[in-house]
Structure formats: structure tokens, C-alpha cells
Amino acid sequence: MSKQERWSRLLELLAVEGRLDVEEAAASVAVSPATIRRDLDELAEQRLLVRTRGGAIAHGVSYELPLRYKSSRRASEKQRIAGAVADLLSVGDVVGLNGGTTTTEVARALALRTGEDRSGPSYTVVTNALNIAGELAVRPQFKIVVTGGVARPQTYELVGPLTGGVLNEVVLDVAVLGVDGVDPRLGVMTHHEDEAGISRHFAERARRVILATDSSKMGRRAFARICGLDRIDVVVTDSDLPPDAAAGLADAGIEVIAV
């Protein structure tokens, strides 16, 4: 296992447990405790965790992994979700995409569904995610509109007043949102208030809103509210969605697609 793979595994364990023990982490990734101590020291230098005696803890209660460390988590589910979302979009649509691992997979799936031989763009994609814009900008079948704003290094998302200013001037056919939590009473949420505000802008500017999220986010709360469930038209998730959660979404008038 390479250092990068080892770090990704350690950060995944930290995201789940909230803390790491050196001896347990060493057994989990099959290396020596001394190697784990060096890894934790280096990760602490990057401010990805806080070192403690005998291990490490996460930064705060709403710990968020940088995007590059989250991309491998529930990867197969996210790819299936992305494919199902892409199937819901029509050629000519103006599509809004916020940042995140699932929406990044949606962008990739959409790229595979469009040919290179059209005389003009098949889709207009409006995004505040630098990584999504970078992947699609080289493809002639997409017209890419990137919002302004200040970049968040964890998620590559542009946020702030400049971002909202651009979104206020566009009209979307569809907004595809990735989120960190879905609560039947509070609606959809994310960890950071600035990202929540931008995602809310996407929802307000769209004729149709699709939530693309794996089932682990169902019933989970996060710090900042994006919007209520009444603003969501479709939820695309994986087949592990609990029946009661599916029923609750359907009762709210939301189409549920579990793949």
C-alpha cells in the first residue's frame, strides 16, 4: 500500500470513527505503529487531523474530508447514481452542478453520453466546482459557465458574493445537487454555510431540482440548511435506501430512483 493509499484509508477511518488509535490503525492498514505515527504527524501538519497522545482526532464534530480523499468512498454507488442522473437530462439542457464527489461523477457520466460530432454544444453546464469545469472544458459538446468566487481547497468549490452574483443572472433547466445530509423535517443540508448558500441559489434558479446522493446521507443532519424537501423534484440514490426513508420522500411528493 502506497503512502497516498494509506493516508486515504486513515482519513476514511477518522471520518467514520472521529478518532484514531495508533495500534488499531496500524493493524487496519498492516504497517508498523511507527509508520502510523509518522503518517499522523504529516497529516497533522497539513491540518487534516489533530494529533493526540496515542492517536489523532478529527477537526471538530462536523468533520469533512478534502475531496481528493473522499472520491473512493462508495465509488460504485456514486457511479450508478451518476449514470441514472445523466439519463434524466436531455440534450440542450442548461444544467447546474454544485461541487462534490457525486456531482463530479454526474459530469463524467454526462460526458460519456454525448458525442463529439455535434456542430454545437449538447449541454450548457453552470458550475461553481473548479474540478468539474476543468474536466468538461476540454470537451466541445459542453458549454461551460463557471461562477466567480473564492475557492474552498477541500471541495474545489467557488463560494461567496461573486458566486451568487453570477447565479442570479442565469436560468437553469435542471440543478443537480450533492449534499451531506437529508432530514425529513429540515430538508437538505451541507457542512458549510457558504456552500449551502450557493446550492440554494442553484435550486432557486432551476425549473427542476435533482438530488444526487448515496443512501448514507439519508436521515443525517449537517450544519447548514440548503432548502426544504418541497424544493426537490427527484432523489437519485442507491438501492440501500431504507424503505421508510423512501416512503417519506414519496409522501413529500418526490420521485425516488434507487439504483
C-alpha positions in Angstrom: 0.0 0.0 0.0 1.4 3.4 -1.0 1.6 6.3 1.3 -1.3 8.1 -0.5 -3.5 5.0 -0.2 -2.5 4.6 3.4 -3.4 8.2 4.1 -6.7 7.9 2.3 -7.5 4.9 4.5 -6.6 6.6 7.7 -8.7 9.6 6.8 -11.6 7.4 5.9 -11.3 5.7 9.3 -11.2 9.0 11.0 -14.3 10.3 9.2 -16.2 7.2 10.4 -14.9 6.9 14.0 -14.0 10.5 14.8 -10.7 9.4 16.3 -7.8 7.1 15.6 -5.7 4.8 17.8 -2.1 4.2 16.6 -2.1 0.5 17.3 -5.6 -0.1 15.8 -4.8 1.9 12.8 -1.5 0.0 12.3 -3.4 -3.3 12.3 -6.0 -1.9 9.9 -3.5 -0.9 7.2 -1.0 -3.6 8.0 2.0 -1.4 8.8 4.1 -0.7 11.9 2.9 1.7 14.6 6.0 3.8 13.9 4.8 4.3 10.3 1.4 5.3 11.5 2.8 7.8 13.9 4.8 9.4 11.1 1.7 9.4 8.9 -0.4 11.1 11.6 2.3 13.7 12.2 2.4 14.6 8.5 -1.4 14.7 8.2 -1.5 17.0 11.2 1.0 19.3 9.5 -1.5 19.5 6.6 -4.2 20.3 9.2 -6.2 17.2 8.2 -6.4 16.0 11.8 -5.3 16.8 15.3 -2.7 14.7 17.0 -3.3 13.3 20.4 -1.4 11.1 22.7 -1.6 7.6 21.1 -3.5 8.7 18.0 -5.5 11.5 16.4 -8.9 13.1 16.4 -10.9 14.9 13.7 -11.2 18.7 13.4 -14.5 19.4 15.1 -17.7 17.5 15.2 -18.7 18.0 11.5 -15.5 16.6 10.0 -15.2 17.0 6.3 -12.6 15.1 4.2 -11.0 17.0 1.3 -12.5 15.9 -2.0 -9.4 14.1 -3.1 -9.7 11.7 -0.1 -13.4 11.2 -0.5 -13.5 10.1 -4.1 -13.0 6.4 -3.4 -15.7 6.1 -0.8 -18.9 4.3 -2.0 -17.5 4.8 -5.5 -19.6 2.2 -7.2 -22.8 3.6 -5.7 -21.9 7.1 -6.8 -21.2 5.9 -10.4 -24.6 4.2 -10.6 -26.3 7.2 -9.2 -24.5 9.4 -11.7 -25.5 7.3 -14.6 -29.1 7.4 -13.6 -29.0 11.2 -13.2 -27.4 11.6 -16.6 -30.3 9.5 -18.1 -32.7 12.2 -16.7 -31.1 15.0 -18.6 -32.0 16.0 -22.2 -29.8 17.3 -24.9 -29.9 21.1 -24.9 -30.5 21.4 -21.1 -28.8 24.1 -19.1 -27.6 22.1 -16.1 -26.3 23.4 -12.8 -23.9 21.3 -10.8 -22.6 22.1 -7.4 -19.4 20.6 -6.1 -18.7 17.2 -4.6 -17.8 13.6 -5.5 -21.3 12.5 -6.7 -21.8 15.6 -8.9 -18.3 15.1 -10.3 -19.4 11.6 -11.3 -22.5 13.0 -12.8 -20.4 15.3 -15.0 -18.3 12.3 -16.1 -21.4 10.2 -16.9 -22.9 13.1 -18.9 -19.7 13.4 -20.9 -19.9 9.7 -21.9 -23.5 10.2 -23.1 -22.7 12.9 -25.6 -20.9 12.5 -29.0 -18.1 14.6 -30.3 -19.6 15.2 -33.8 -22.3 17.8 -33.0 -21.9 21.2 -34.6 -22.5 22.9 -31.2 -22.6 22.1 -27.5 -25.0 19.4 -26.4 -25.3 20.9 -22.9 -24.6 24.1 -21.1 -23.2 23.3 -17.6 -23.1 26.0 -15.0 -20.9 25.1 -12.0 -19.0 26.5 -9.1 -16.8 23.5 -8.9 -13.3 24.1 -10.4 -12.6 20.4 -10.9 -15.9 19.8 -12.8 -15.2 22.8 -15.0 -11.7 21.6 -15.7 -12.8 18.1 -16.7 -15.6 19.3 -19.1 -13.9 22.4 -20.5 -11.8 20.4 -23.0 -14.9 18.7 -24.4 -16.6 20.5 -27.3 -20.0 19.1 -26.6 -20.2 21.3 -23.4 -20.6 25.0 -23.0 -19.1 25.7 -19.5 -20.1 28.6 -17.4 -18.0 29.0 -14.2 -19.1 31.2 -11.4 -16.7 33.6 -9.8 -15.9 33.4 -6.1 -13.3 32.3 -3.6 -12.1 28.7 -3.9 -12.5 26.3 -1.0 -9.5 23.9 -1.1 -11.4 21.0 0.5 -14.0 20.8 -2.3 -12.7 23.0 -5.1 -15.9 24.9 -4.9 -16.2 28.7 -5.5 -18.2 30.5 -2.9 -19.1 34.0 -1.7 -20.9 37.0 -3.1 -19.3 36.8 -6.5 -20.6 33.3 -7.0 -24.2 34.3 -6.1 -23.9 37.3 -8.4 -23.4 35.1 -11.4 -26.1 32.6 -10.5 -28.6 35.5 -10.1 -28.1 36.2 -13.8 -28.7 32.7 -15.2 -31.8 30.4 -15.6 -31.3 26.6 -15.3 -33.4 23.8 -16.7 -32.1 21.4 -14.1 -30.0 21.7 -10.9 -28.2 18.6 -9.7 -27.2 18.9 -6.1 -24.9 16.8 -4.0 -25.5 17.2 -0.2 -24.2 16.0 3.2 -27.5 15.3 4.9 -31.2 14.8 4.2 -33.7 15.1 7.0 -37.4 14.6 6.5 -38.2 17.7 8.6 -35.3 20.1 8.0 -34.7 19.3 4.3 -31.2 19.0 2.7 -28.0 20.2 4.3 -24.3 20.6 3.9 -21.4 21.2 6.3 -20.6 24.8 5.4 -22.9 27.8 5.3 -21.2 29.3 2.3 -21.6 26.2 0.2 -25.3 25.9 1.4 -26.0 29.4 0.2 -24.6 28.6 -3.3 -26.5 25.4 -3.5 -29.7 27.2 -2.6 -29.0 29.6 -5.4 -28.8 26.7 -7.8 -32.1 25.3 -6.6 -33.8 28.7 -6.8 -32.7 29.3 -10.4 -33.7 25.8 -11.7 -37.0 24.6 -13.1 -36.3 21.1 -11.8 -34.0 20.0 -8.9 -32.4 16.6 -8.7 -30.8 15.4 -5.5 -27.9 13.0 -6.2 -26.8 11.3 -3.0 -25.9 7.9 -1.7 -28.2 6.4 1.0 -25.7 7.0 3.8 -26.8 10.7 3.8 -30.5 9.9 4.4 -31.5 10.8 8.0 -28.2 12.6 8.5 -28.0 16.2 9.6 -25.3 18.7 8.8 -24.7 22.3 10.0 -26.1 24.4 7.2 -29.6 24.0 5.5 -29.9 24.4 1.8 -33.6 24.1 1.2 -36.7 22.1 2.2 -37.8 18.9 0.6 -40.6 20.8 -1.1 -38.0 22.3 -3.5 -36.7 18.8 -4.6 -38.3 17.1 -7.5 -36.3 13.9 -7.8 -33.9 12.0 -5.5 -31.5 9.6 -7.1 -29.8 7.3 -4.7 -28.6 3.7 -4.2 -30.5 0.5 -3.5 -29.6 0.6 0.2 -32.1 3.3 0.8 -34.3 2.2 3.8 -37.9 1.6 2.9 -39.1 4.1 5.5 -36.9 6.8 4.0 -38.2 6.1 0.5 -41.8 6.2 1.7 -41.1 9.6 3.5 -39.7 11.1 0.3 -42.6 9.8 -1.8 -45.0 11.2 0.7 -43.3 14.6 0.2 -44.1 14.3 -3.5 -40.6 13.5 -4.6 -39.8 10.9 -7.2 -37.3 8.4 -5.9 -35.0 6.5 -8.1 -32.8 3.9 -6.3 -30.2 2.2 -8.4 
